[in-house]
């Protein structure tokens, strides 16, 4: 998988990240963006948009030139490391320790880094180790004794942070307390530890601890008080622990800033250091982002480039402090396709201190692949000579474009699976989802590309806030919801398929979770991302033999809206359809009731051509089940049908429009001519308003010829722009 696919402009010698770090991948200096008040860059995009791939590419391209640390905030390793000493460690402190140790081993320009400020706070947390005895505290504190000094130096020189080496000093000074009967977390242990630290401080170190830990809440300028409060808050848990963790993150960044801002650092160090936080939508990642954003809003300045990821398009609800959407000032956005990075500055004046955290972010919208990039990727994967001048390759290009919507990961997987695939003559794009795929370096048997994508895009990226007891139901629920249009429609399916379960999700819950996970929404489809919906529809048809699950879901909805029409009437309603009857006919069409739908349409056309056309488009925005697809022949009148000339023409038109509206096969000039011919035939028939259909014939045929949707919605408009 090419790591820079779609990211060439971001990663180049003069690209966004070269300017953000102040140094290019080849080592050349670049005028840095946005200093000294830096925004936190948040990569936004749902599953498969390449956020993690971009962070890895940034690390690989820049980490030998500037100190760049890549962290997976979704990994359980940090919580696992904290588990042996839960009173003295957390997943957040373990992340900070890992960052410090990696930077302490940095061998690039300027040499390694030291973390005396962070070390001091971590050492105080050690008072929560074990039962609080001197032995347990000393053992835990010694775990961090490598952090205060740079690698290759046993001690720092005179006049630096420490007067001498710390190695062994903590244990030596706590030895006198061994064997004493002390209460857990005794003040004597903490005091002895503070004595061990402070008596080795140089004047500069004492001043720095006074400045940093003297500013801890409740410290009143006294660093010893601040350090005691830090340890007490950490051991208290909850929000108090989060405050302590945030302060330690600040201490780490202060250490990095000191390494650059000193006289020797100014002469020896170049560029800016970076922290790349993958899966920052996780609880751990959110806490880290919240900490740095709150510090910078409060006036703290450092040159650390912090780049996080977010699935939600807005970067995450926590950034907005609960403000209603209409009161939110949107953060600055950067869309790479639109050109160079935008100007950015923090809000100033009254209210700046209380501004939402989003004010300190720059949202980098992860780019979809362009048509040219998509074609290049599919062509690169082709392994055999193309028959008939590349007809099959062009058909595969079109199928990959529609099913992926330009989502990079989906493009890569589909292109790999389609490398030796031959599309049937009149194939639905979903046919390609059965193509086998073996992942590089994977010893598991071949799977269909649909199975691989569902695992990678859905099962491996469950919503962060999805209750644990519902995780094993998530894919099945989404699969059934692939046929839903709005929340009412989705609620019917959810109540049916969760019947008998203790824990339930409502349609609103599912919609919120999809938004949180970064899937696009659409006003006409409950699963608003076209590519995800096609994957789920494909799975739904295969859940039971002969598409029984597919038909059962559509029949459930058809019967519900039939009862609604009988009870409440067929008049206008809200949601994705203009009437209950139109909604009912949509599900009836796709579940075997095409003849009934034709009869309904033929009976309701006279006298209301414009309203009728709108209803026809809504009814025909339906997926087609697997099996032989005779719609093209039926649209062209090649299959015999019964009834009057009006009914036969409406039958053909319904199937032509259905072909256009499903969006999973090419339409082009042939279908455009068919649409124009059928609408022109209707326009000269003898019923009220027939002549109005002549203009519709021109409009619809023009759209079909250019592969544009006849009924626009958010998800199909994306396809229309990506020919």
VOROTOR-384937 format. One line per 10 residues: number of its first residue (from 1); their letters; for each residue y, z, x of C-alpha. Coordinates in steps of 0.05 Angstrom, whole numbers, plus 32768, in hexadecimal, padded with zeros to 4 digits. Example, Ala and Ser with C-alpha at 12.3 -4.5 7.8 and 13.67 -1.06 7.14 Angstrom:
<nodes>
1> as> 7FA6 809C 80F6  7FEB 808F 8111
</nodes>
This chain:
<nodes>
1> xxxxxxxxxx> 8000 8000 8000  8042 7FEB 8021  806A 802B 8026  80AD 8008 8023  809F 7FDB 7FE7  80DF 7FDB 7FBE  8102 800A 7FEF  811A 7FD9 8024  8164 7FE4 8017  815D 802F 8016
11> xxxxxxxxxx> 8136 8034 8057  8159 7FFF 8081  8183 8008 80C0  81C2 800C 8096  81A1 8025 8056  81AF 8062 802C  8183 8092 8054  819D 807B 8097  81E3 808D 8080  81CD 80CD 8060
21> xxxxxxxxxx> 81AC 80E6 80A0  81E2 80C7 80CC  81AD 80A3 80F5  8185 8063 80EB  8139 805D 80F1  8142 803D 8135  816E 8077 814D  81B3 8058 8146  81EC 8083 812E  8208 8077 80E8
31> xxxxxxxxxx> 8246 8091 80C6  822B 80C8 809B  8234 80CA 8050  8252 8104 8029  8262 813B 805A  826D 8174 8062  825F 8183 8018  821D 8160 800D  81FD 8150 7FCA  81B4 815E 7FBF
41> xxxxxxxxxx> 8194 811A 7FB5  8162 8118 7F7B  8133 80DD 7F76  8128 80D2 7F2C  80EF 80AA 7F0D  80AF 80B5 7EE7  8068 80AF 7EFF  805A 8073 7F2B  80A3 8067 7F3E  8096 8077 7F87
51> xxxxxxxxxx> 80BD 80B7 7F92  8087 80D5 7FBF  807C 8092 7FE1  80C6 808D 7FF1  80C9 80D3 800D  808D 80C4 803A  80AE 8084 8051  80EF 80AA 8060  80C7 80DD 8088  80A1 80A8 80AF
61> xxxxxxxxxx> 80E0 807E 80BC  810F 80B6 80D2  80E8 80F3 80E9  80E7 80DE 8132  8133 80D5 8133  814B 8110 8109  8125 814F 80F5  8109 813E 80B0  80D7 816B 808D  80AD 8151 8053
71> xxxxxxxxxx> 8091 8186 8023  8065 817F 7FE6  807F 81B4 7FB6  8046 81A6 7F86  8011 81BA 7FB9  7FEC 81FB 7FAC  7FE8 8209 7FF7  8027 8234 7FF7  8010 8261 7FBF  7FCC 8266 7FE2
81> xxxxxxxxxx> 7FED 827C 8023  8016 82B1 7FFE  7FDB 82CE 7FD9  7FC1 82FD 8010  8004 8324 8010  8024 831A 7FCB  8056 8353 7FD8  8071 8332 8017  8068 82E7 800B  8071 82B3 7FD5
91> xxxxxxxxxx> 8068 8269 7FD1  80B2 8261 7FDF  80B1 828C 801E  8074 8266 8036  809A 8224 802E  80D4 8240 8057  80A5 8258 808D  8084 8213 8091  80C8 81F1 8096  80DE 8220 80CD
101> xxxxxxxxxx> 809D 8218 80F5  809F 81CC 80F1  80E8 81CB 8108  80D9 81FD 813F  80A8 81C9 8159  80DB 8190 8155  80D9 8167 8195  810F 8134 8186  8157 8130 819C  8174 8176 81A5
111> xxxxxxxxxx> 8131 8199 81A8  8113 81CE 817C  8136 81FD 814C  8137 8249 8147  813B 8271 8106  8154 82B8 8115  8177 82BF 80D2  813B 82AB 80AA  810E 82D5 80D6  8136 8314 80C9
121> xxxxxxxxxx> 812F 830D 807D  80E5 82FC 8081  80D9 8338 80AE  80F8 8366 8079  80CA 8348 8044  8091 8361 806F  809E 83A7 8055  807A 8391 8016  803A 8380 803B  7FF9 83A4 802B
131> xxxxxxxxxx> 8005 83EC 8018  8047 83F0 803E  8029 8413 807B  8048 8406 80C0  800A 83E1 80D6  800B 83B1 809B  8056 83A6 80A1  8052 839A 80EC  8019 8368 80E3  8040 8341 80AE
141> xxxxxxxxxx> 8081 8342 80D5  805E 8329 8114  804A 82EC 80EC  8091 82D3 80F3  80A1 82E7 813B  809F 829F 8153  80D8 828A 8126  8116 82AA 8147  8110 8284 8188  810B 823A 8199
151> xxxxxxxxxx> 80C9 821F 81B0  80BC 8220 81FB  80E9 825D 8204  80CD 82A4 8205  8112 82C1 81FC  8157 82AA 81ED  818E 82AD 8221  81C3 82E4 8225  81F9 82E2 81F1  81CD 82BF 81BE
161> xxxxxxxxxx> 81B3 82DC 817D  8184 830E 819F  818D 8335 81DF  8144 832F 81F1  8100 8319 81DA  80E6 8333 8197  809D 8328 81A6  8078 8369 819B  80B6 8392 8190  80AB 839C 8145
171> xxxxxxxxxx> 8065 83B7 814E  807C 83E3 8188  80B4 8403 8160  8087 840F 8124  8050 842E 814D  8071 8473 8148  8068 8471 80FD  801D 8462 8100  7FF3 8498 80E2  802B 84B7 80BA
181> xxxxxxxxxx> 8020 84C2 8070  8053 8492 8052  805D 847C 800B  8053 8432 7FFE  8092 840B 8010  80AE 844A 8031  80F7 8446 8047  80E0 845F 808B  80BA 8420 8098  80F4 83F4 8083
191> xxxxxxxxxx> 8125 841C 80AC  80F9 8418 80EA  80F3 83CD 80E1  813E 83C6 80DB  8146 83F0 811A  8116 83C1 813E  813F 8385 812A  8186 839F 8132  817F 83C0 8176  816D 837C 8194
201> xxxxxxxxxx> 81A7 8357 8175  81DC 8338 81A1  8224 833D 8188  8220 82F7 816B  81DF 8308 8147  81FC 8348 812B  8238 8322 8111  820C 82EC 80F1  81E0 831F 80CD  821D 8343 80B4
211> xxxxxxxxxx> 8239 8301 809A  81F9 82EA 8079  81D3 8327 8062  8212 834F 8058  8222 831D 8021  81E1 832A 7FFD  81EE 8347 7FB6  81FC 8391 7FBA  8201 8392 8006  824D 839F 8008
221> xxxxxxxxxx> 8251 837D 804C  8219 83A8 806B  81E0 837D 8086  81AE 83B7 8085  81BD 83C2 803B  81B7 8378 802E  8173 8374 8050  8159 83B0 802A  8171 8392 7FE9  8151 8350 7FFB
231> xxxxxxxxxx> 810D 8371 8006  8114 839B 7FC6  8126 835E 7F9C  80EC 8337 7FB8  80BB 836E 7FA8  80D8 8376 7F62  80C2 8330 7F4F  80DE 8304 7F18  8127 82EE 7F1E  8134 8321 7F54
241> xxxxxxxxxx> 80FF 8301 7F80  811C 82BC 7F72  8160 82D6 7F8B  8140 82EF 7FCB  811B 82AD 7FD6  815B 8286 7FCB  8180 82B1 7FFE  8149 82A4 8032  814F 8259 8026  819A 8261 8034
251> xxxxxxxxxx> 818A 8286 8075  815C 824D 808B  8194 821A 807F  81C5 8248 80A3  8196 8247 80DF  8194 81FB 80DF  81E0 81F7 80D8  81E9 8227 8112  81BC 81FB 813E  81EA 81C0 8130
261> xxxxxxxxxx> 822D 81E2 812F  8227 8208 8171  8246 81EA 81B0  8203 81D7 81CC  81EB 81BC 8189  822A 8192 8181  821C 8172 81C5  81D0 8169 81BD  81C0 815E 8173  81CC 811F 814A
271> xxxxxxxxxx> 81C8 810D 8101  81B6 813E 80CB  8174 8163 80BE  8150 8156 807D  8122 8178 804B  80FA 8149 801F  80DF 816E 7FE3  80A9 8146 7FBF  8094 815D 7F79  80D4 8185 7F75
281> xxxxxxxxxx> 80CB 8187 7F29  8097 81BD 7F35  80AC 8206 7F2D  80AF 820F 7F78  80D7 81CF 7F83  8107 81E1 7F4B  8114 8226 7F6A  8125 8206 7FAD  8153 81D2 7F8F  8175 8207 7F63
291> xxxxxxxxxx> 8181 8233 7FA0  81A3 81FE 7FCB  81CC 81E3 7F91  81E4 8228 7F7D  81F7 8238 7FC5  821E 81F8 7FCE  8241 8202 7F8B  8255 8247 7FA5  8275 822A 7FE4  823C 822D 8017
301> xxxxxxxxxx> 823D 81EF 8043  8207 81D4 8070  81F2 8191 808A  81AA 8193 8072  8198 8154 804A  816F 816C 800F  814A 8137 7FE8  8120 814B 7FAC  80FA 8126 7F76  80FF 812A 7F2B
311> xxxxxxxxxx> 80D7 8108 7EF5  810C 8110 7EBF  8142 80DB 7EBF  8178 8111 7EBE  815B 8135 7EFB  8141 8171 7ED3  815A 819D 7E9B  8168 81D7 7ECA  81A2 81B0 7EE9  81CB 81B4 7EA9
321> xxxxxxxxxx> 81CA 81FE 7E99  81B6 81F4 7E50  81F4 81CB 7E3F  81ED 819C 7E03  81E6 8153 7E19  822B 8141 7DFD  824C 8175 7E29  822B 8160 7E6A  8252 813A 7E9F  821C 810B 7EBB
331> xxxxxxxxxx> 820F 8111 7F05  8220 80D8 7F34  81E9 80A4 7F33  81D2 8074 7F69  81AB 8036 7F53  8197 8011 7F93  8196 7FCE 7F6F  81E0 7FD6 7F60  81F6 7FD7 7FA9  820A 800D 7FDB
341> xxxxxxxxxx> 820C 8058 7FCF  8243 8071 7FA0  827B 80A0 7FB1  826B 80E9 7FA4  8294 8128 7FA3  828C 816C 7F83  82B6 8181 7F48  82F3 81A9 7F5C  8326 81D4 7F37  831B 8203 7EFD
351> xxxxxxxxxx> 82D3 820B 7EE7  82B4 81EF 7F27  8291 8231 7F36  826F 822E 7EF1  825F 81E4 7EF2  8217 81D1 7EE4  81EB 81CA 7F21  81E7 8180 7F11  822E 817B 7F2C  8211 8183 7F72
361> xxxxxxxxxx> 81DE 814B 7F6C  81DB 8101 7F78  81A5 80E1 7F4D  8183 80A7 7F70  8161 807D 7F3B  811E 8065 7F57  8120 8019 7F53  80F0 7FEF 7F2B  80D5 7FB3 7F50  80FA 7F72 7F46
371> xxxxxxxxxx> 80D5 7F34 7F2F  80D5 7F18 7F76  80B9 7F59 7F93  8083 7F5B 7F5E  806E 7F13 7F6B  806D 7F1F 7FB6  803E 7F5A 7FAC  800E 7F35 7F7F  800E 7EF8 7FAC  8001 7F24 7FE9
381> xxxxxxxxxx> 7FC2 7F3E 7FC7  7FA4 7EFB 7FB2  7F64 7EED 7FD9  7F4B 7EAA 7FC1  7F67 7E64 7FB9  7F8C 7E5B 7F78  7F71 7E28 7F46  7F9E 7DF7 7F21  7FDB 7E01 7F4C  7FDE 7E4D 7F45
391> xxxxxxxxxx> 7FD9 7E52 7EFA  7FAE 7E90 7EFD  7FDD 7EB2 7F2F  8019 7EA5 7F03  7FF4 7EC1 7EC7  7FE1 7EFF 7EF0  8029 7F06 7F08  8040 7F06 7EC0  800B 7F38 7EAA  801A 7F68 7EE3
401> xxxxxxxxxx> 8065 7F63 7ED4  805C 7F74 7E8B  8028 7FAB 7E93  804E 7FCC 7ECC  8095 7FC2 7EB5  80A4 7FC0 7F00  808A 8007 7F0C  8077 8002 7F56  8036 802A 7F55  801C 8004 7F19
411> xxxxxxxxxx> 802E 7FC2 7F3A  8009 7FD5 7F79  7FCA 7FEA 7F54  7FC9 7FAF 7F24  7FD7 7F7D 7F5C  7F9D 7F99 7F84  7F6D 7F97 7F49  7F83 7F50 7F37  7F79 7F35 7F7D  7F37 7F13 7F6A
421> xxxxxxxxxx> 7F40 7F15 7F1E  7F41 7ED8 7EF2  7F67 7EDD 7EB1  7F42 7EBF 7E75  7F64 7E82 7E57  7F87 7EA6 7E1E  7F84 7EED 7E3A  7FAA 7F29 7E23  7FCB 7F4B 7E5E  7FA1 7F89 7E51
431> xxxxxxxxxx> 7F63 7F62 7E66  7F79 7F6D 7EAE  7F71 7FB8 7EA5  7F26 7FB0 7EA7  7F29 7F93 7EEE  7F03 7FBE 7F20  7F29 7FE3 7F56  7F11 800A 7F93  7F47 8033 7FB4  7F4F 802F 8000
441> xxxxxxxxxx> 7F28 8066 8023  7F09 807D 7FE2  7EBD 8085 7FE1  7EB9 808B 7F95  7E9B 8051 7F6D  7EC8 8019 7F55  7EF0 8028 7F17  7F18 7FFD 7EE9  7F61 7FFA 7EFB  7F71 8019 7EB8
451> xxxxxxxxxx> 7F48 8057 7EC9  7F6A 805D 7F0D  7FB0 8057 7EF0  7FA3 8088 7EB8  7F8A 80BB 7EEA  7FC4 80B0 7F1B  7FFD 80A9 7EE8  7FE6 80DA 7EB2  7FB0 810A 7EC8  7FCB 8115 7F0E
461> xxxxxxxxxx> 8012 811D 7EF4  800C 814A 7EB8  804D 8166 7E9C  8063 81A3 7EC2  806D 81CB 7E82  802D 81B4 7E5F  8007 81F4 7E4C  7FC8 81FD 7E76  7F9C 8201 7E39  7FB1 81BB 7E23
471> xxxxxxxxxx> 7FAA 8196 7E65  7F64 817D 7E56  7F7D 815F 7E14  7FBC 813D 7E2E  7F9F 80F8 7E3E  7F78 80F5 7DFD  7FB5 8108 7DD4  7FE0 80D4 7DF6  7FA9 80A1 7DEB  7FAB 80AB 7DA0
481> xxxxxxxxxx> 7FF7 80AE 7DA0  7FFA 8068 7DBE  7FF9 804C 7D77  8032 8079 7D5E  8079 8062 7D54  80A4 809F 7D46  809B 80EB 7D42  8083 80EA 7CFA  804E 80B7 7D0B  803A 80DE 7D4A
491> xxxxxxxxxx> 8037 811F 7D23  8003 8103 7CF4  7FD6 80EF 7D2E  7FE0 8131 7D52  7FCE 815B 7D15  7F8F 8132 7D0C  7F78 8133 7D54  7F89 817C 7D61  7F67 8194 7D22  7F3A 81CE 7D34
501> xxxxxxxxxx> 7F5D 81DD 7D75  7F7F 8220 7D7F  7FB9 8204 7DA8  7FE3 81CB 7D8C  801B 819E 7DA3  804D 8182 7D72  806A 813C 7D78  80AB 815A 7D90  8086 8180 7DC6  8063 8141 7DDE
511> xxxxxxxxxx> 80A3 8119 7DDD  80C6 814E 7E08  808B 8151 7E39  808C 8106 7E40  80D7 8108 7E4F  80CC 8140 7E81  8097 8117 7EA3  80C5 80DC 7EAA  80A8 80AB 7E79  80DB 807F 7E57
521> xxxxxxxxxx> 80E9 8087 7E0D  80F1 8051 7DD8  810D 8052 7D92  80D3 802A 7D76  8097 8045 7D9D  8083 808E 7DA6  8065 807E 7DEA  80A4 805B 7E00  808D 8040 7E43  806D 7FFC 7E37
531> xxxxxxxxxx> 803D 7FFE 7E71  8024 8044 7E62  801B 8031 7E19  7FF0 7FF5 7E2B  7FC4 8020 7E58  7FBA 8052 7E20  7FAD 801C 7DEB  7F79 7FFE 7E1A  7F57 8042 7E20  7F5C 8050 7DD5
541> xxxxxxxxxx> 7F36 8010 7DC4  7EFF 8024 7DF5  7EF8 806D 7DDF  7EC2 805B 7DAC  7E97 801D 7DA1  7EB8 7FE0 7D82  7EFC 7FFF 7D83  7EEA 8033 7D4F  7F1E 8066 7D69  7F54 8030 7D67
551> xxxxxxxxxx> 7F46 801D 7D1F  7F3E 8065 7D09  7F84 8078 7D23  7FA5 803C 7D02  7F80 8048 7CC1  7F96 8091 7CC2  7FDF 807B 7CC7  7FD7 8041 7C97  7FBB 806F 7C61  7FF0 80A4 7C6E
561> xxxxxxxxxx> 8029 8073 7C63  8006 8055 7C27  8006 809A 7C07  804F 80A3 7C1C  8062 8061 7BFB  803E 8074 7BBB  805F 80B9 7BB9  80A4 80AE 7BD6  80AE 8065 7BC9  80B6 802B 7BF9
571> xxxxxxxxxx> 8100 8032 7C06  8126 803C 7C47  8113 8073 7C76  8125 808B 7CBC  80FC 8082 7CFB  80E1 8042 7D1A  80D9 801B 7CD8  8108 8008 7CA1  80D7 801C 7C6A  8097 8043 7C5F
581> xxxxxxxxxx> 8074 8003 7C48  8088 7FDD 7C87  806B 8015 7CB1  802B 8014 7C89  8025 7FC8 7C90  802D 7FCD 7CDC  7FEF 7FF9 7CE2  7FCA 7FD0 7CAD  7FD7 7F90 7CD5  7FBA 7FAB 7D15
591> xxxxxxxxxx> 7F7D 7FCB 7CF5  7F60 7F8E 7CD2  7F8E 7F84 7C96  7FB2 7F44 7CAA  7FA3 7F21 7C68  7FC0 7F5A 7C40  7FFE 7F5A 7C6B  8006 7F0F 7C60  8002 7F19 7C15  8036 7F50 7C19
601> xxxxxxxxxx> 8065 7F25 7C42  805D 7EE7 7C17  806D 7F10 7BD8  80AB 7F32 7BF5  80CD 7EF6 7C16  80F2 7ED3 7BDD  8139 7EEA 7BD4  813F 7F15 7C12  8133 7EEB 7C51  815C 7F14 7C82
611> xxxxxxxxxx> 813D 7F57 7C6E  80F9 7F36 7C6D  8101 7F1C 7CB4  8112 7F62 7CCC  80D5 7F7E 7CA9  80A9 7F47 7CC6  80BF 7F59 7D0C  80B0 7FA3 7D01  806C 7F95 7CE4  8059 7F66 7D1C
621> xxxxxxxxxx> 806E 7F94 7D56  8025 7FA9 7D5C  7FF0 7FA8 7D92  7FB4 7F7A 7D8B  7F6E 7F97 7D91  7F3B 7F7C 7DC2  7F0E 7F43 7DB1  7F19 7EFA 7D9F  7F62 7EED 7D93  7F6B 7EB5 7D60
631> xxxxxxxxxx> 7FB5 7EC2 7D54  7FCD 7E84 7D7A  7F9F 7E56 7D53  7FB1 7E78 7D12  7FFB 7E72 7D21  7FF3 7E27 7D2E  7FCD 7E1C 7CEE  7F8C 7E0B 7D11  7F64 7E3D 7CE7  7F5B 7E34 7C9C
641> xxxxxxxxxx> 7F80 7E65 7C6F  7F85 7E6A 7C23  7FBF 7E6D 7BF4  8000 7E4A 7BE5  802A 7E25 7C18  8058 7E62 7C1C  801E 7E91 7C29  7FFE 7E64 7C5D  8040 7E5C 7C82  804E 7EA6 7C80
651> xxxxxxxxxx> 8007 7EB2 7C9C  8015 7E84 7CD7  805A 7EA2 7CE3  8040 7EE9 7CE3  800D 7ED8 7D19  8041 7EB2 7D43  8071 7EED 7D3F  8038 7F1D 7D4F  802A 7EF6 7D8F  8073 7EFB 7DA3
661> xxxxxxxxxx> 807B 7F44 7D91  803D 7F60 7DB3  805A 7F4E 7DF7  8017 7F4B 7E1B  8010 7EFF 7E22  803F 7EC5 7E31  8062 7EA4 7DF7  808E 7E6D 7E14  809F 7E29 7DF8  8060 7E1E 7DCF
671> xxxxxxxxxx> 8069 7E5E 7DA7  80B3 7E51 7DA1  80A6 7E0D 7D82  8073 7E2C 7D52  80A6 7E61 7D3C  80DC 7E2D 7D31  80AE 7DFF 7D0A  8094 7E36 7CDB  80D9 7E53 7CCD  80F5 7E0E 7CC1
681> xxxxxxxxxx> 80BC 7E01 7C8F  80CD 7E41 7C6B  8117 7E30 7C6B  810C 7DF1 7C40  80DE 7E13 7C0D  80F8 7E22 7BC8  8107 7E6C 7BC5  8148 7E93 7BC7  8167 7E98 7C0C  8136 7E68 7C2E
691> xxxxxxxxxx> 816D 7E43 7C51  8182 7E81 7C77  8141 7E7C 7CA0  815A 7E3E 7CC5  8188 7E67 7CF0  8150 7E9A 7CFD  8124 7E60 7D15  8158 7E4F 7D4B  8161 7E98 7D60  8118 7EAB 7D63
701> xxxxxxxxxx> 8100 7E6C 7D86  8136 7E74 7DBC  811F 7EBB 7DC9  80D5 7EA9 7DCB  80E0 7E6F 7DFA  8100 7E9E 7E2C  80CB 7ED4 7E24  80FD 7F02 7E02  80E9 7F34 7DCB  80FB 7F20 7D84
711> xxxxxxxxxx> 8104 7F69 7D71  8127 7F8E 7DA8  8116 7FD5 7DBC  811E 7FFD 7DFC  80D9 7FEE 7E19  80D5 7FA4 7E08  811C 7F96 7E20  8105 7FAD 7E65  80CF 7F77 7E62  80FF 7F42 7E4A
721> xxx> 812B 7F4D 7E88  80F0 7F4A 7EB8  80D5 7F04 7EB0
</nodes>
